Amino acid sequence: MTVRKPVSAGTGVIVGRRVTLLGAASLAATSTLAMPHIARAAEPIKIGLLLAKTGQIAAQTEYLANGTYLALEERGNKIMGQPAELVWLDEPSPQAATQNMQKLVQENKVCAILGGALSSNALAEEATAAQLKIPFIVDNAAATEITGKNCNRYTFRLNTPVLVQSRMLAPYALNYGKKWYHITASYAFGQDILRSSRELLKQAGGTEVGADEVPLNTPDFSSFILKIRAAKPDVVVGGLSAGDLSTFLKQWNELGMKGKIPFVEIAIGDTDIWAVGPEAATGTFTKMWYYNNPANPPAEKAFAAAYLKKHGRPAADKAWMGWITARSMFESIEAAKSTDPMAIIEALEAWKFQDGPASYAYRKFDHQMLVRNLAVSVKDKITDQWDYFDVKAVLPEKAEDLEKAFGTQEEIGCKMT
């Protein structure tokens, strides 16, 4: 029997299997080099979202997240022409939040982070952002120190600081009288309110007739309400957040105090008052944005309409806060044409959004967004399950007074390196 031997590839007659495989591999490599337009899909640009998924603030963070996602969807889920995605991790406590911030940067490879629902979390997170050298926008927390003595180059903040909002609200509280009773949360936000409110009351020549600092997630406020009733103040100045404010106002009504002593507080959230219900809702508050404000500029009206269409309910103020901060981040990455941290930071410092008469930007020396606030009061008669407020004023009344209202660098104590 004759055995036919394989001949060299050059003869074109019979090619051995090993030679064939080597030739195919060589051809594939050559083809790849010859056609550079065939490339691997670009890795998506990732932005971290660091917001509580459980706890008393979760009702607010759901809206913050919804607004953030909507801002990305409006861009076709792209930044710089590349796919972009959000990576959402929890912030159950300051320590756990900073650990998740590290995970976002080191494992998920995000180029920037949005978050900070509670002041206690945000203060820890901004220090970690500086350590990790990651751009970070605080979208909700209001403690003065965030853009004050704790400021750093990597951190930006939307919400108006407690001290500034307290100044805005003080004239409304003083309209009721100069005998104030304070009930505030025993963490950074409430402590900041108590400190600033006491100073404003002192300047006005008023008297504090009582004060209580209460723990987060307090289920029963009856003992505090009885103390307030006995003290007979002209007005109660609150410093309670999220679910605690809702619980307090419900029990305030149940104990017959609604309409007896006025209640005022800064930074009301729509979810807070919606949880109270129309029968118990009461008070005058500061507020960053309201979906049913007739004076909302065009882009914000379009946002409110898009949110309603997608979710079947109006956009809470927190949804707008998530939307505007996300918009500033996405547009700044686009303007930087880079995911380099310092390039993004410089673009955020230069970012500006003009929407009709409304203008939004971060002040360079402290990275605080300068935004006029609203003074709102609960309607005498609520006929809509979402529309609780009458807008009483825009604060400050003159747009040119906005910079002054937020204070000078010396006043707020920001020394950014």
SEDOMI-955772 format. One record per residue: residue in one letter; x, y, z of N, C-alpha, C, O in turn. Coordinates in steps of 0.05 Angstrom, whole numbers, plus 5000, padded with zeros to 4 digits. Atoms other than C-alpha are relative to their C-alpha. Layout:
N
AXYZXYZXYZXYZ;...
REM end
This chain:
417
M501749765000500050005000501850255000503750265015;T498449755002502650694981498850215018496450265017;V500949784983502251255032500850264988503150304982;R499349745012501751955004500850195023499450225043;K499049814979505852455044499150284993498950364970;P500649725005503753175053502350154989504650104997;V497949845012507753665012499950285011498050345026;S499949734989509554385028497750164990496550114970;A502349835007504354915028500450154973498550224960;G499549855025507855254970499249854975498849984955;T500850155024506054694921497150034993496450004970;G502849985004498654794930498649744995496349734987;V501250265005497454044925498749895024496249875025;I501150114975496553754994501450155023503850165025;V498949854978497454175058499549865026497249785031;G500450144974498653855126498250165018498050415016;R501949874982493654005181501250225017500150435021;R498749804983498654365225500650264984500350484994;V499449775017500754815167497550164995497550404995;T502649875006493454955151499250185023498350415019;L500849854976491955175223501750255004500750475010;L498249774997498155625226499450214979499550454985;G500749815021496255935160497550155006497350395000;A502649874994489156075183500450215022499350435020;A499549804979491656415246501450244990500850474997;S498649785011496456825206498250184983498450434984;L501949855016490957025158498150175017497550405010;A501849854982486357235216501450245011500250465012;A498549784989491757665246500450224979500150464985;T499649815021493257985179497550154993497550394988;S502649875006485858125167499350215021498250425014;T500649814979485158465234501650254996500550475000;L498349765004490958925219499150164976499350404975;A500849875025488259065150497450155003496850334986;M502649874997481359275176499750125028498350015045;P500149884973482259745235497250105009496850145033;H502749914992474859955233498549795015496549845028;I501250214985473159285263501350005028503649905030;A498849964973474359415338498149895021495749865017;R501650084977471959185405498250235008498950465006;A501949804991465859545432501350165023502650055040;A498849834980467960145474498849945027496449895030;E501050044973467460055549498250245007498950475000;P501849774993461660475577501450195020502950105037;I499249814980463161105615498249955024495849965022;K501550064976461060955686500050235020502150345026;I500349804979458461455737498749875024496749735022;G501050124976457261245809497650155011497550405009;L502349884986450761375846500049885028499649645032;L499750094973451561345921497750115017497850335027;L502449924986444661385953498849785016499049545008;A501350204983440961036009497849854986496249974972;K502150165011436660455987497949915020495849815013;T501950074979433360336054500150235021501750415019;G500049814978431660736117498250244995496850254975;Q501949795001427861376130500450204978498650364972;I499549825022431061756073499449884973499650014953;A500350155025429561226020497850114982498050104958;A502149885016423061565998501050234983500150284961;Q498849785014427162165978502049904979502150014957;T497950095018432961785946498949864975500149864954;E501350115024428161415900499650214979500150174955;Y500449785018426462085869502650114990502950184966;L497349905009433762315868501049814978502149914958;A499050195020435561675830498450024974499550024952;N501749985024429561735782500850254983501050234959;G499249765015431662445764502749974987503150074965;T497350055010438862225754499849834975501149894954;Y500250185023436961655707498650144977499350104954;L501449855022432162115668502050194986501850224962;A498049815012437862615657501849844980502549954959;L498350165018442062055626498449904976499449904953;E501850095022436161795584499650234980499450184956;E500449785018435162495556502450034981502150154959;R497649995016442262435528500349754982502349714969;G499850265014440761755496501949815013503049635000;N498250174985444861425551502950014989504349814988;K497349975012451261705519501350255011500050455016;I498349774993456862175539502449994981503649784979;M497849995020462162395488499649794978501549694967;G500650195021458661945439500349715008499949534991;Q499650284990460161325481497649925018496450095031;P502050094981455260895520500750085028503150075035;A499549924972454461125592498049865018495749815010;E501850144982451460785652500550095029502750195036;L499849944971450160915726500349745016499049545010;V499750224981452460445781499150105027500450275039;W501249904975448160525843500749815023500049585023;L499450144975450860305911498750145024498150385022;D501449914976447760395980501850185017504250175015;E498549854979449760896035498549975027497250165036;P501650054975446760576098501150145025499650185044;S498849854977451560946145502550144989503450074967;P497649865010457561416139502349804994503649834973;Q497850195005462560836146499549834976501249794959;A500750175022458960376098500050164974500750054953;A500149845024457960946049502850054989503250044965;T497349965009465361096046501349744989502849754970;Q499150265011466860356035498849964972500249864955;N501250045027461960345977501150214980501250154956;M498749815018465160975949502649894990503349924967;Q497550125008471760615949499549784979501049744960;K500750215019468460025914499250114973500050004952;L500749885025465460475861502550084984502650044959;V497649905014472360765845501849774993502849754970;Q498050205004476760155853499149754985500649634971;E501050255013472259585829498350074976498649944955;N501849935022466959915786501250194980500150234958;K498549825018471860415755498350234991498450304967;V501549775008467161005756501950244998504050255010;C498349765003469861685734499150235017500450435019;A501149794983465462095780497749885016496749675009;I502150114983460162015834498050225007498750455011;L502249834991453362335851498849875024498549625025;G501350124977450162245919500250175025500650415023;G499949854975450162435992497250095008496750335008;A502849934993442862406015499850135027498350325031;L500049904972444262546089502650155005504750074995;S497649844994449063066116502249835014504649865008;S498050164986452462566162501549824981503949784984;N498650165021453962116102501750174982504050114977;A498649835019455962686056502650115011504650134997;L497649894988461062966105502349795000504649864995;A498050225001464562286108500849954971503149904965;E499550065028463862186033501850204986503550134970;E498349805013466962846013502949985008504750034991;A497350054992473162696053501249774985503549774977;T499150245015473662016019500450074970502349974958;A499749915027472662345951502750144995504050094975;A497449875003478762775963502349805002504349824988;Q497950204998482862175984500249834975502449764966;L500050165025480761785922500450164975500750054953;K499749825023481362395877497949954979498549904956;I502350055018474462295847498150235001497350315023;P502049794999469662845827497449905012496449695006;F502350084985463662825873498150235003498850455012;I502049794996457163225872498049905021496749705017;V501950064979452963225935497350124990497050364987;D502449915012445863255909497750065019495650165011;N502349954981441663305973500850125027499450295037;A499349924972445363416039500450305001501450434983;A500049714998444964126066501850115022501950355026;A498349904978449964166125501950224989503150194968;T498449775009453564836120502949934995504150034977;E497250075002460464516130500949874974503249884967;I499350145024460164126065501450184980503550104969;T498649805017461964746025501150225017501850445007;G498849814981464465106087502749915008504549874991;K497350074990470264896131500949734990503449684990;N499250265009470164186103500449994969500849774958;C500050005030470464396029502649884990504749905003;N497650095014475364075981499650024970497350054961;R500149965029476964125907498349804985497349854964;Y501450225014473663465889497050005005495549864991;T502850014992466863615921498550254991499450484994;F501949795008461064025892497449945015496949725023;R502550044986454264135924497850174988498150404982;L502449865010447264315900498550135022498050385021;N502049904981442864405962501150255014503450265021;T499249764986442965085994500749955029499249815043;P499150054973446865076060497950085021496350265017;V501949954978442865066125500050295008497950415011;L499949724990445365746147498650194980497150374989;V501349825020443066076081497049965001495550165000;Q502950055000436265736083498750115026496550215026;S501049904974435465926157499650314998497750415009;R500249715004436766656138497550064984496150264989;M502349955018431466606084497349965015495450105010;L502550074986426266296131499550185025497250215033;A500349854975427566736193497950214999496450245018;P502149805000423167316171497249895002495450015014;Y502650124999417266846163499449915029497249935039;A500350084972418366556233499650245018497950235036;L500249764984419167256262497350144997496450285014;N502749895004412467456232498049895021496150035028;Y501750124979409266986284500750105028499050095046;G499249914973413267266342502949925006504249794990;K497250044993419967236378500449795022502649775033;K499750234981418666646425500049744984497949664974;W499750235017421366036389500549755017501849755038;Y499350264989421465296407501349844978500249824956;H498650165020426464856370499749705005500049615028;I499950304998425564116356501649914975500749944952;T498150065022431363846314501149725003501149605025;A498850275000434663186295502850025013504250215009;S497450014987440762986335502249894982503749704990;Y497850055017445462936276500650254984499350454989;A498849765012449163416230497950204990498150444995;F502049825012443063706193498550155022498350395021;G501649874979438863836255501750185018500850395026;Q498249844983444764086296500850264987501050475000;D499349765015446564576241497650195000498050435004;I502449834999439364836240499850135027499350375029;L500249894972439264916316502050225004501350435015;R497949804996445865296316499450264985499650474997;S500549765016444065766260497550155008497450395008;S502649884992436865886283500350155026499250375029;R499649864975439066056353501450274996500850475009;E498549765005443966566326498250224987498450454994;L501949815013438666886282498050115019497350355018;L501949924980433766906339501350205020500050405027;K498549814982438967246384500350274987499950474999;Q499649755015440367766330497450164999497450414998;A502649865002432867916327498950085027496850195029;G500949934973432368006402497949815011496349895028;G502150194992428067386411500949825023503149845033;T499550184977427666836464499449714992497349664979;E500550285004428266086459498649905025499849905047;V501550094977422865806504500249705004499149595023;G499650294997424865076494501549894976501550014955;A498650145022429064596452500349715006500849635029;D499650294998429363846440501549914976500949984954;E498550145021434363446400499249715001499649585022;V501250274999431262786380501649814981502749904961;P498550195017434462146351498649954974496250004971;L501250085025433361926280498149775004498549605022;N502050224999427461466268498549995027497849785037;T501649994975423761706331497149924993495850054976;P502850095007416961336330497850165014495650175004;D502149874983413361746384501050275009502850305024;F499249724994413762506389498150115021498250355027;S502149894983407962576439501250145024500250365031;S498949874976412362746499501250274992501050475008;F498849755010415963286458497750204994498050445000;I502249835007409363566433498650115025497850345025;L501249904975406563616504501850215012500750405024;K498249804990412764006524499750264985499850484996;I500449765017411764486466497450145008497350385010;R502649884992404464586485500250155026499150365029;A499749884973406464746557501650264998501250455013;A498249775002411865246534498650244987499550464990;K501649795014406765646492501850194983501750434987;P498449835017411665896439498350144979496050064974;D501449875023409666376383500249834975498449844958;V499550165024412465886332501949775007503649805024;V498150224997415865206329501850004975500850004952;V498150015022422165186287501149714999502549625018;G499250285002423464476263502749974986503750144972;G497550085013429864126242500049704997502049575003;L500350295003427263426227500149934971499250094954;S499750075028428663046163498249774993497649595009;A501350225013424662596118497849875016495950015024;G502150144985420562066155499450115027497150105037;D500549894973421562396223498250254998496550285016;L501749765003418463046198497149914995495250035006;S502750105006412462656170498749895025496349955030;T501150124975411562276235499250225020497150215032;F500549784981411962916277497450144992495750195009;L502449845009406763296235497449845003495449955009;K502350174996401962706237499150005029496850045036;Q500750014971402362666313499450285010497850315029;W500749724994402163426318497050054995495650175012;N502849975006395363396285498349825018496249915028;E501550194983393062786325499650115029497650065041;L500249894973394363166390498750285000498950425020;G501649765001390263756366501650264998500650475005;M498449765001396064236354500050154973501050374971;K500049875027395064376280498250255002495950245010;G501549754999392865106274500250155026499350385028;K499849864974394365256347502650155002502750385011;I497349875000401865406341501249964972501349734963;P498850035027405165546273502549835001504049825021;F497650175003410565076248501550094975500350134954;V498449935024416365276202502549825000503549745021;E497550155002422464896176501250054972499750104953;I498749975026427564946121499949734985499549524997;A499450245017428564446063497849795001498549555005;I502150215001421764096060500349844974500949954953;G500150165024421463516012497149924994495549895012;D502850085007415163345973499249745012496949715021;T500650274988415562625997499350025029497749875040;D500649964971415562876069497150085004495749975021;I502749894996409163266062497949814988495749794999;W501950205011405762736017499549785021497249685022;A500350224980406962226073498350095023497249935038;V501749904978403362686123497149974994495549905011;G502850015008396862706084498750275002499650445018;P501349735000392163296071498850095026498750335031;E501349924975388763276139502050115020501350295035;A498049924979395163356180502050204990503450325006;A497949835011399563756133499750295009497450405009;T500149734991401364446158502950114999504849965000;G497349884997407164946158500850184978499650194956;T498749835020411465446121502949904998504249855019;F497450125004417965206091501650144978500550294962;T498449945023423765346045500149754982499849534992;K500150235019424264915983501650084975501550314967;M498449935023428964875923498450024974499050184957;W501450015026423864715869497249885005496949715023;Y502750114998416464565860498949954973498950124956;Y500950085026413464195802497750174990497450214965;N502349855008407164625802500450305003498550455006;N499449724998410665295806499650124972501050054953;P500649895027407765715748502550144988502650174964;A497749855010414466085743502349824992504449924984;N497850175009418565465726500750064971499050104954;P499149945027422865595664499549774981498949554990;P500850215021421965195598501249735004499849535003;A498850274998427064635609499049855024498849615023;E501050144976424464495678497149924997496349715008;K502750095006417264475654500149754982498549574986;A499750235017419563985600500849765017499949535012;F499150224982423063565654497649905015497249655017;A502350094984416763555697498049844983496949654993;A501850145018412563335637501149724994499649534993;A498750265006417562785619499949815024499549575020;Y500150174976417762535691497249895004496849665009;L502850094996410162515696499349784979497949594986;K500650205021409662135630501349735006500149525002;K498650254994414861615652499149865025498849625025;H500550124974412861515724497150015009496349885029;G502849994994405461685725499450165025497250145036;R500449824977406262185783501950244997503950224983;P498349765003409162885790502949965010503449785027;A497250014991416562995799500250155027499550385030;A499449874974418263125872502450184997503950164977;D497749825001423363665887502649844998504549934985;K497550165001428563115897500649894973502949854965;A499650095028427462865826501450224984503350164969;W498649785013429363555801502850035009504650084993;M497349984989435363565847501949794988504249844982;G498450215013437762905819500550074971502750014960;W499849935028436463155748502050224995503750204977;I498249775005440163825753502949935007504750024993;T497350074993446263535788501249804980503549834971;A499150195020446662955739500650154974502650094960;R499649855025445963435681502650155001504150164982;S497549864997451663855708502449824997504449894985;M497850185001456063245714500449894971502649894961;F499850115027454462945645501050214981502750154964;E499249795019455263605609502950095005504350174986;S497249934994461863735645501949794989504149864980;I498350215011464763065625500150044970502250014957;E500149945029462463225554501850234993503350224973;A498449775005465763905557503049955004504650054989;A497250074994472163615586501249834978503649824974;K499150195020472463105529501949795012503849705000;S498250174986475662665581498749905026496950035036;T500850104973474462235643502150045021502049945043;D497949934981480662505676498850175022497350365017;P501349864978478662755746500350305000498450455003;M499649714999481863445742498750144976497850364978;A501349885024479163565672497050035006495850234998;I502949984993472063415698499650225020497750375018;I500349804980473063855759500250284988498650464994;E499849745013475364445716497650064983496750294981;A502449955015469364345671497650065017495950225010;L502149944980464664325731500250295010498250425013;E499649734991467664975755499250214979498450434986;A500849825022466165285687497249964990496150114974;W502750075010459364955677497950225007498050345028;K502249824995453265405670497649914983497949834960;F502550085013446065255652498150235002497350315024;Q501949785001441465815630497449904990497249794968;D502750105007434065645629498050235003497050275025;G501649764997429966255613501350205019503750265016;P498849814981431066745671501749865021503249995035;A498550154980434066195714502849934991503149854968;S497250065006441566095716501249835022500949895045;Y498950184981445365535749503049974995503949944972;A497150035002452865485763501149945028499950015048;Y498650044975457765265817501950235005503550304987;R498149794993461465815853502849895002503149685016;K497450135002468765695841501549975026502849765031;F498350014976471665845909499049805021500549715038;D501050204980467065355948498449784986497649595000;H501450215015463664935893497149975009496049765007;Q502850004993456765125919498450104977499050314966;M501749905020451265185868498350225011497050195032;L501549774990447865855875497249984987496950024963;V502750045010440365745869498150155018498250145043;R502149874984434566185891498049795010497449604996;N501950194987429765815938497250114999496850354993;L502849924998422265835946499250015029500149845045;A501450014974418266016008497249894993495850014977;V502650135006412065556008498549965025499749915047;S501750064978406165466054498049794991497149794968;V502150205006401364876058497450144994496650325009;K502649885008394765046024498049975023498049785038;D502250024981388765196068498249764994497249625012;K501750235008384864676028501549854978502049964957;I498650165019388364115992498049824985496649664997;T502050155017384263825934501449814981500049664967;D498450175018389863465896501949835017503149945035;Q498450184983393662865924503050074999504549985016;W497249935002400263175901500650305005502750375014;D499549714999399363935901499350115028497050185033;Y500449924972400264145974500750305005499850415025;F498849744992403764825969499050234983498450204959;D500149745014402565545951502850125001504050135023;V497449875001408965895929499650295009498150444996;K500449734989409466525971502150204990501550444987;A497949825008416066815948502449854988502749614993;V497450115009422666695911502150155017502050395019;L498149894982428566805957502949964991503649734982;P500749724994432467255954498250114978498150014955;E502049895019427267685919501450114975500250104953;K498549895023432568015874502249814993503849735010;A498050195009436967555833502850105005504649955010;E497449894995442768035841501049985028503450025034;D499350044972442667905916500849715006501449655029;L499550294995443967155907502849955011503149815031;E497350044991451467185915500350095029501649955046;K499949894972450767605979498649815019499649775041;A501550184982445567126008501649765008501349665030;F498450244995450466546003502550065016503949875025;G497749934983455966926039502650014986503049894964;T497349975012463167106025501749765008500949605026;Q498150224993469066626028500850025029501149815042;E499249974972471066916095497749915019498349795040;E502350074984464066826123499549705003498949605024;I500750294999463266096104502449835007502049595014;G497750154990470365886120501249794982502649614991;C498850205019472165496057502850094992503250314981;K497249955008479665456046500849764983502149574994;M499650235018480264995986502949994991504150194983;T497350045010486964705967499849864973501949814961;
REM end
